[in-house]
Amino acid sequence: MKSIILNKNISRRVENGHPWVFANEVNRGKALDAAAKKGEIVDVYTHDKHFIGRGYVNPDSQIMVRLLTRNKAETINAKFFHDKIFAAWAYRQKLGYTENCRLIFGEADDLPQLIIDKFNDYFVIQTLAFGIDMWKPAIVEALQAIFAPKGIYERNDVPIRELEGMEQHKGFLSEPFDTNIIIKENGVQYHVDLVNGQKTGYFLDQQDNRNAIRNIVKDADVLGGFCYTGSFEVAAACFGAKSVLGFDISQAAVEMSQKNAVLNGVDHLCKFECVNAFDVLKNLTKEDKQWDVVMLDPPSFTKTRSTIDKAVAGYKEINLRGIKLVKPGGFLVTSSCTNLVKPELFLDIVSMAAKDAKRKTRQVLFNAQSPDHPIVREQEYTHYLKFLVVQVL
C-alpha cells in the first residue's frame, strides 16, 4: 500500500474527521513511496507516522486524497462498497425512506463524491471524482445484488468532473429502460425525467419540506416562484389549495409542471407560466396583488465566495418581493440551496427583507434538507439546504 505523509505545521482538520486532504497539506519530500497512479488507494499518515486513514488519490487535483476509511484493517475492495451501500440503505429504511431517497450522499456516507438516488426501483448514479469513478462497476454490482433494480442510469453530465480530468457523459449502467418514470411522494405523483431533469432528475432533498406545507396551503390562494417541475405547487393543490399560480424561466419545466398537475387531477386548480421570476415578482408587487401563501424555491445563486454578496442581494430581493405579496396573516415559504449561504445568514436575509418591506414575521418552521441527505457537522458543505416558513403579519 502506497502512502502519503502530511506536513507537520498544518491544522488538525483531517485528523479531526474531515475526509479531504489538500495538495498543500502533503509533505512533497515524502509525498509518495512511489508515483501513485491517479485513483489508486493510498494510506495517509501524520508527519510522525500516525495512521489517519485510507482513500483514493489524485495527484492532479487540489484535493489530493479523499478518505474512504479510518480503519487500518479495512480493505478497499468490491465487498467494501457493497457493505457501505447496504449500511446506507439500512439507515434510510430506519428513518422511513423505503421508496424514494438519496441512498448515498457522498462524504456524509463515507463514500466521497458518490451520489446515488433511489426512485422506487430505479437508481441514478453520479461519480464526481476520478477515484470513485474507478469503482463504478463494483458500485453497480452492489446495487444489483442488494436491490435487483429495474434500471440504473448514470448522470455524469456535470462540469465538476472536468476538474478531475474526466469527461461529462450519461447513459445506462443496466439494460436500457424507459427513463420517464412516475414516483409517489407524500401521496402526490410526479413525472421524473431521469435523462434530462436537473441533477439526477428530481430534487429529493425537499420531500419532507413539501409535506410541511400541507396545513398552511389548505383553502389558500398560492403563488410559487421558481417552480421548476411544480413539485411544491402540485403538492399544494393536492393538499387543498383553492388556486395555484407557478412560474419558471424554463419552458420545459413549465410543461412538466402542467403534466404533473394533470397526473394528479388538479390541473383545474393550477396555472403555470414561463417567465423570469425576478421580473414577475417585481411587477406583481407594483400591481398590489397578494396571496395567502407565497413559495420561493430558487436555484443556487453562487458557487464561489467571490460572488457571495451578489447571492445575498438576490435572496434579499426575492424575499422582499415575496413578503410584500403575502396577505396579512399569510405565509412565506422560502428556500436556499446555496451552500455558502449559512443558516444564520439566510435567516438574517429574510429578516432584513421583512424590515425593508415594513412587515412583521414570525417563524413557523426552519428545516434543512431531508434526513436521507445526512448532515455531518465537521463537513459544513453537507448542510446546504435552508427551508423557512414564516407567517407575515
N, C-alpha and C positions, 0 to 999 in steps of 0.2 A: 504494500500500500504506500503510494507516494504521499508526501506530507508538505505542509507549508508552516512556517513559523511567523508568528505575529511580532511586530515591533514591540520594544519594551515600553516606550513612552507614548502609549495610546490609552484611550478610555477603556473602561472595563465593559463596554456596551455588549460585545459579543459574549464575553464570559457571563454576563448577567442575563442572557437569554435571547438577544437579538440574533436572527438567523443569517444575517448578511455580513460578509467580510469584504470590505472595500479594498481596492488595489493599493491605496496609500497606507493601509494598515499592515501590509505584508513586508517582512524583512527581505528586501531584494537580494541581499547577500546570501540568504538562506531560504530563498523563496520556494524552491522545489528540489527534491532529491535528484530528479532528472526532469527534463522538459515534460511536464504533464500535458497530455493532449486535451483539447477542448472537449468538455463534457465528462472527463474522467473523474472517478471518485477519489477524493484525497482526504487525508486526516489533517486536522487543524490543531496546532499546539501554541501555547503561550511561549514567550521568549525563553522561559525557564523549563520548557518541555512538559508542561502540564496539558494533558489532552482536553480539548474543548469539544470537538465534535467531528462529524464526518459528513461530507457533502460533495456536490459536483462543482467542478472548477471551469472557469472560462477566462484564460489569461488576457483575452481581448476585450473584456468587459470591465467597466468601472466597479461592478460588483463581482469580485474575482471568485468568491465561493459562496454558495448558498447551502446552508446546513440542512441535512435530512435527519440526522440523529445525533444525540449526545451520549449514546450508549456505545462504548468501545467494543463491546462483544457482538453488536448487531451488524449483520452483513447486509449490504445493499444489493438485493437481487430481486427476481420476479416475485418471490414469496413476500418480501418486504412490502412491495406495493400492494399486493393482494391483501395483506393484513391491515395496512393503513386504510385502504378503501373500505374494507369490512368494518373496521372500528368506526370510521366516519359515518357509515350507514347505521350502525347500531346507535350512535349518538343522535342522529336525526330522528330515528324511529322513537327513541326515548322521549324526544321533545314533541312527538306527534306528527312529524313530517313523513308521511308514508306514500304520498302521491307525487307532489311536485316539490322540489327543493334544490338548493345548491348542495350537492353531495360533497364536493371538495372545494374549499375556499383557500387555496394556496397555502401560504405560510401559517395561517390560523389552524390548518390541519396537518402541519409539519410536512407538507408537500409543496415546497416553494415553486411559485409560478405555474401551478397546475390548477385549472378551473374545470370542474365537471358539474353541469346542471342536469338534473333529472326531471324530465317531463313525462310522468307516468312511466310508460315502458320504453321511452326514447331518451337517449343521452347525447349531450353536446359537450365536446372537449375542446379546451384551449391549452396548448403547451407554449408558454410565453418566454421560455429561456432554453438555450441550446441543451443544457444538461438534462432537463426534464423531457425535452423532445426526444432524446435518445431512448427513453424508456417507454415511449408511446405503445409499442407492441405489447409490453408487459401490462400496461395500464388497460388496454383494450381487452386483453386476455382475462384480467381480473374482473372487469365489468361483465364479460360474458359468463364467467364462472359463477359470480355472485347473483346476477340478476336474470340471465338468459334474455336479454333485451330484444325488442322488436327492431331496434335500429340504433346505430351510433354514428354521429356526424361530427366532423372536425370544422371548427370555426376559427381558423388561424389567420384570418384576413385582418390582422391588426398591426399597425405600424411598429409597435414596441418590439416585435420580433426582429425587425431590421437592425435594432441596436445590438442584438446578439449575433448578427451576421446570418440571419435566416430570412428566407423569402416568406411573403404572405401567400397563403393559399387556403382553400376549403374543399371539403369533399367527404365522401363516405368512408367510414372505417369499418363498415359491416356490409352486408349485401344491401344494394340500393333499396330505398323505400320512399313512400310519399312523405315529403318533408313539410307539407302543410297539414299540421295536426290540430286537434282541439283538446284543450285541457279544461279542467274544472277547478275553480278556486273560490272558497267561501260560498259555494253554491252557485257561482256565476261561471258561465262558459266563455272561453276565449279562443279565437283562432291564433295559432302561433306559426309563423313562417321561420323555420329553423335555418333556412339558407340566406334569406335577405333581411330578416329582422335585425334590429340593433343588438349588439353584443352577441349573446347566444340565442337570440330570438324573442326573448321576453324578460322583463325585469322582475325576477322572483323576490328581490330584496324588499319590495314594498307589499308583499302579500298580506302580512299581518296588519300593516297600516291601512290597507284598503278596507279591511274588515272593521277597523277602528272608526270609520266614518258612518257606520250603519245607523246609529241613532240620530245623529245631527242632520242627516240628509232627508229623513222621513218627512214627507209633505212639504219639502223645500224646493225653491227655485235655485238651481245650481249652475254656477259658471266654472268652467275648467280651462285653465290656460296651460299651454304646452302639453296637450292631452296625449300625444303620441298615438298609440292604438286604442285609446279610450278606456283603459283598464279602470281608472278611478271613476270616470264618467258613467260607464255602463254599469259598474257596481252601484253607483248612487241611484241610477234608475231602477235597478233590481231591488234596491233596499227601500224603495218607496218615495223617491223624489217626484215632485209634480212635473218638473221640466228640467232639462239639462242642455246647456249650450257649451260645446267644447271647440277649441281651436288649436291648430298646429300649423307650422310653416311647411310641413311635408304633405303633399297631396296623397302619396302612398299611405301615410299614417292615417290621414283623414278617411280614406277609403276603407282601411282596415277597421277603424273605429265604427264606421257605419255597418260593416259586416258583423262586427261583434254585437252591435245593438240589435240587428235583425236576428242573429243567432239566439238571443235571449228574449226575443219578443217584446223589446222595449223601444223599437225604432220610432214609434209614435211619440215617445217622450223625449227623444234625443235629436239634437241637430248639431252637425259638425261642419266647421268651416276651415278652409285652407287660407290662413292669413298669418301675418307676423304678429306674434303675441305681444311684443313690446308696443307696437303701433295700436293694436286693438285696445289694450289696457289703458293707454293714454287717451284714446278717442272716447272710450266709454265713460271715463271719469268726467270728460267735458260735457257729456250728454246727461249727467246726473242720474244715470241708471244704477240700480242696486239689486243685489241678490241676497238670498238667505245664507247661502254658502258659496264662498269663492275658494277654488282649489288651484294651487300653483305647484307644478312639478317639473321645473326646467332641467335641461341637461347641464352637465358641468360647465361652469363659466371660465375655468382656468385649470391648466395642468402644471403651471410653473409659478414659483414665488414672485417672479418679476412682474407678473400681471395680476397679483392678488388684489391690488387696490381697485382695478377695473372690475374684478369679480364682485367685490364688496359693494361697489357703486351699482352694479347690475342687480344684485339681490335687493339692495335698498329700494331701487326704483320700482321693481315689480311688486314688492311687498307694500310699498307706499300706495301704488295704484290699487292693488288688491284690497287693502284695508278700506280705502275710500269707496270701493264698490260693494262693501258689505253693509246690509241694513243694520240699524242699531239692534243689538241683541243677537245678531247672526254670527257666523263663524268663518274664520280664515284657516284654511288647511294649506300649509306651505312646507316645501322640502328643499334640501340642498344635498347634492351628491358630490360636491367639490371637496375632496379630501383635505385641501389646505385651509378650508374654512372650518375652524374648530367649533364644537358645540356652543361654547360660551360666546364666541364671536357671532355665530348665527343668531343666537338669542338677542344679543346686543343690536344686531342689524334690524331685526323685526321691531324691537323696542324703539329704536331711532325712527324707523318708518312710521310707527304709530304716533310718535310725538310730533313728527312733521305733518301728519295727517290730522292732528288735533283730535285723535280718538284714543279712548282708554281701552286697554285689552287686559284680559286675564287668561292665564294659561290653563288649558284643559288637559293637554297631553303633550309629552315630549319624548319621542322614541328614537331609536337608532334603526338600523336595518333588522330584518327578521333574524331570529337566533340561529337559523341554518347558515348564516354568514357570521360565524363567531368573532367576537372582539377579544383581542389579546392586548392587555394594557401596555405591555412593553413594545408593541408594534402598532404605533399610532395610526398607520395607514389602514389598519383593519377596521377602524371606526371612522367610516367615511360618510354615512348617510345620517342626515338630521331630518326628523319629521315632526312638525309642530302644529298643534291645533290650538287656536286662541279664540275666545269669544270677543267680539268687537262691540263695545258699548257706545 
